[in-house]
Amino acid sequence: MKLEPMDFLRELQGREFPLVVTGQPAVACVEMLHTVGFVNAVVISSDPELAEARVHQITELGRRALAKR
């Protein structure tokens, strides 16, 4: 099953930040969401076996995108 970035963003709602994310599919979603400005995040490693990112917050743009859905 493919993890969709907007579904992942929805899962981030209500979580405490900073949040460490591991696993290639989740880190790929964080990278996409960061690229479009929906989250403030740092990708620590995108290596398939060591994939890790730290999400600091959902941005105002990200919250607006969630409100539209």
N, CA, C and O of each residue as an XYZ file, in Angstrom:
276
protein
N       0.843     -1.181      0.000
C       0.000      0.000      0.000
C       0.890      1.247      0.000
O       1.832      1.342      0.787
N       0.591      2.183     -0.872
C       1.363      3.419     -0.996
C       0.859      4.452      0.005
O      -0.346      4.646      0.166
N       1.784      5.100      0.662
C       1.461      6.148      1.614
C       1.350      7.468      0.852
O       2.295      7.878      0.178
N       0.210      8.125      0.956
C      -0.025      9.389      0.255
C       0.337     10.565      1.170
O      -0.011     10.563      2.350
N       1.031     11.563      0.629
C       1.458     12.694      1.459
C       0.334     13.404      2.211
O       0.508     13.733      3.384
N      -0.801     13.646      1.582
C      -1.881     14.346      2.277
C      -2.486     13.480      3.378
O      -2.883     13.998      4.422
N      -2.560     12.180      3.158
C      -3.033     11.280      4.215
C      -2.053     11.307      5.387
O      -2.461     11.305      6.549
N      -0.759     11.332      5.070
C       0.259     11.384      6.113
C       0.173     12.704      6.868
O       0.309     12.720      8.091
N      -0.051     13.811      6.163
C      -0.193     15.111      6.807
C      -1.383     15.088      7.765
O      -1.312     15.632      8.868
N      -2.466     14.461      7.342
C      -3.645     14.344      8.193
C      -3.306     13.560      9.474
O      -3.798     13.885     10.555
N      -2.466     12.532      9.340
C      -2.048     11.747     10.503
C      -1.196     12.571     11.466
O      -1.174     12.291     12.664
N      -0.502     13.572     10.961
C       0.342     14.416     11.810
C      -0.461     15.377     12.684
O       0.026     15.844     13.713
N      -1.688     15.667     12.269
C      -2.522     16.589     13.033
C      -2.690     16.079     14.458
O      -2.935     14.893     14.680
N      -2.557     16.977     15.409
C      -2.770     16.629     16.800
C      -1.588     15.946     17.473
O      -1.644     15.651     18.666
N      -0.528     15.694     16.729
C       0.666     15.066     17.306
C       1.538     16.128     17.951
O       1.457     17.307     17.608
N       2.374     15.699     18.888
C       3.324     16.617     19.514
C       4.566     16.724     18.649
O       5.045     15.728     18.107
N       5.083     17.938     18.522
C       6.276     18.188     17.726
C       7.402     18.656     18.628
O       7.124     19.247     19.672
N       8.648     18.425     18.282
C       9.104     17.767     17.061
C       8.801     16.268     17.108
O       8.755     15.651     18.172
N       8.600     15.715     15.930
C       8.236     14.315     15.784
C       9.264     13.636     14.887
O       9.533     14.103     13.781
N       9.833     12.541     15.360
C      10.786     11.782     14.559
C       9.996     10.772     13.723
O       9.149     10.042     14.238
N      10.291     10.750     12.435
C       9.620      9.861     11.487
C      10.678      8.925     10.904
O      11.752      9.368     10.497
N      10.371      7.638     10.869
C      11.301      6.670     10.299
C      10.605      5.843      9.228
O       9.377      5.767      9.178
N      11.409      5.229      8.378
C      10.870      4.391      7.310
C      10.810      5.164      6.006
O      10.395      6.323      5.973
N      11.224      4.516      4.944
C      11.317      5.168      3.640
C      10.008      5.798      3.155
O      10.029      6.944      2.706
N       8.858      5.089      3.227
C       7.625      5.717      2.727
C       7.254      6.985      3.495
O       6.853      7.981      2.893
N       7.386      6.952      4.820
C       7.040      8.120      5.633
C       8.007      9.269      5.392
O       7.583     10.420      5.293
N       9.293      8.975      5.296
C      10.293     10.023      5.055
C      10.082     10.635      3.663
O      10.253     11.843      3.493
N       9.720      9.833      2.684
C       9.426     10.363      1.344
C       8.243     11.327      1.409
O       8.249     12.354      0.731
N       7.238     11.011      2.208
C       6.097     11.919      2.373
C       6.537     13.214      3.035
O       6.122     14.294      2.615
N       7.368     13.121      4.061
C       7.871     14.323      4.737
C       8.637     15.188      3.745
O       8.471     16.408      3.736
N       9.473     14.578      2.908
C      10.222     15.339      1.902
C       9.281     16.079      0.961
O       9.497     17.253      0.661
N       8.242     15.401      0.495
C       7.277     16.043     -0.416
C       6.525     17.172      0.283
O       6.367     18.256     -0.277
N       6.061     16.916      1.509
C       5.323     17.934      2.250
C       6.194     19.144      2.574
O       5.712     20.277      2.568
N       7.453     18.913      2.852
C       8.392     20.010      3.111
C       8.647     20.811      1.830
O       8.702     22.041      1.863
N       8.800     20.120      0.722
C       9.069     20.785     -0.556
C       7.946     21.751     -0.944
O       8.211     22.830     -1.474
N       6.700     21.365     -0.681
C       5.576     22.238     -1.041
C       5.216     23.222      0.068
O       4.292     24.021     -0.081
N       5.957     23.163      1.194
C       5.756     24.139      2.256
C       4.685     23.797      3.262
O       4.238     24.680      3.993
N       4.253     22.546      3.331
C       3.198     22.160      4.265
C       3.724     21.814      5.654
O       2.963     21.847      6.621
N       4.997     21.487      5.772
C       5.610     21.206      7.078
C       6.998     21.829      7.136
O       7.657     22.015      6.113
N       7.426     22.144      8.346
C       8.824     22.489      8.599
C       9.465     21.205      9.087
O       9.063     20.655     10.112
N      10.456     20.728      8.361
C      11.065     19.442      8.679
C      12.507     19.394      8.208
O      12.937     20.182      7.365
N      13.240     18.451      8.775
C      14.615     18.181      8.377
C      14.718     16.689      8.096
O      14.359     15.865      8.938
N      15.211     16.346      6.911
C      15.458     14.948      6.592
C      16.869     14.618      7.049
O      17.841     15.207      6.576
N      16.970     13.687      7.959
C      18.263     13.297      8.509
C      18.939     12.296      7.580
O      20.141     12.384      7.328
N      18.158     11.341      7.072
C      18.686     10.356      6.130
C      17.553      9.854      5.249
O      16.467      9.544      5.738
N      17.810      9.777      3.951
C      16.818      9.202      3.041
C      17.269      7.837      2.536
O      16.664      7.275      1.622
N      18.338      7.303      3.135
C      18.798      5.950      2.829
C      17.660      4.979      3.145
O      17.091      5.050      4.235
N      17.309      4.073      2.225
C      16.168      3.176      2.450
C      16.216      2.397      3.772
O      15.170      2.128      4.362
N      17.389      2.041      4.232
C      17.480      1.254      5.466
C      17.554      2.119      6.722
O      17.263      1.639      7.818
N      17.936      3.380      6.578
C      18.120      4.258      7.734
C      17.273      5.515      7.648
O      17.580      6.503      8.315
N      16.227      5.508      6.856
C      15.427      6.707      6.599
C      14.885      7.298      7.901
O      14.271      6.613      8.719
N      15.138      8.600      8.056
C      14.683      9.296      9.258
C      14.518     10.781      8.956
O      15.315     11.375      8.229
N      13.477     11.364      9.522
C      13.236     12.804      9.386
C      12.683     13.322     10.708
O      12.151     12.561     11.517
N      12.817     14.613     10.910
C      12.257     15.254     12.089
C      11.309     16.346     11.607
O      11.718     17.279     10.916
N      10.037     16.219     11.981
C       9.020     17.209     11.617
C       8.864     18.163     12.798
O       8.607     17.734     13.923
N       9.024     19.471     12.529
C       8.950     20.472     13.588
C       7.552     21.056     13.747
O       7.133     21.383     14.857
N       6.833     21.187     12.637
C       5.463     21.706     12.718
C       4.770     21.613     11.370
O       5.409     21.504     10.324
N       3.454     21.660     11.424
C       2.652     21.839     10.215
C       2.548     23.348     10.021
O       2.193     24.068     10.954
N       2.850     23.827      8.835
C       2.817     25.265      8.568
C       1.382     25.747      8.378
O       0.451     24.949      8.270
N       1.225     27.059      8.341
C      -0.096     27.645      8.076
C      -0.613     27.170      6.721
O      -1.797     26.866      6.579
N       0.267     27.106      5.731
C      -0.123     26.612      4.406
C      -0.624     25.170      4.493
O      -1.610     24.813      3.847
N       0.045     24.353      5.280
C      -0.374     22.966      5.473
C      -1.722     22.874      6.163
O      -2.554     22.046      5.794
N      -1.943     23.718      7.162
C      -3.241     23.717      7.860
C      -4.367     24.156      6.926
O      -5.475     23.622      6.990
N      -4.087     25.122      6.066
C      -5.100     25.557      5.101
C      -5.429     24.441      4.117
O      -6.590     24.242      3.760
N      -4.398     23.714      3.677
C      -4.613     22.596      2.744
C      -5.473     21.515      3.406
O      -6.347     20.936      2.760
N      -5.231     21.246      4.669
C      -6.032     20.252      5.383
C      -7.478     20.716      5.533
O      -8.402     19.908      5.440
N      -7.674     22.001      5.763
C      -9.031     22.528      5.954
C      -9.850     22.420      4.678
O     -11.074     22.310      4.741
N      -9.198     22.447      3.521
C      -9.919     22.365      2.247
C     -10.432     20.955      1.961
O     -11.344     20.779      1.152
N      -9.856     19.958      2.615
C     -10.221     18.565      2.330
C     -11.245     18.083      3.273
O     -11.674     16.933      3.184
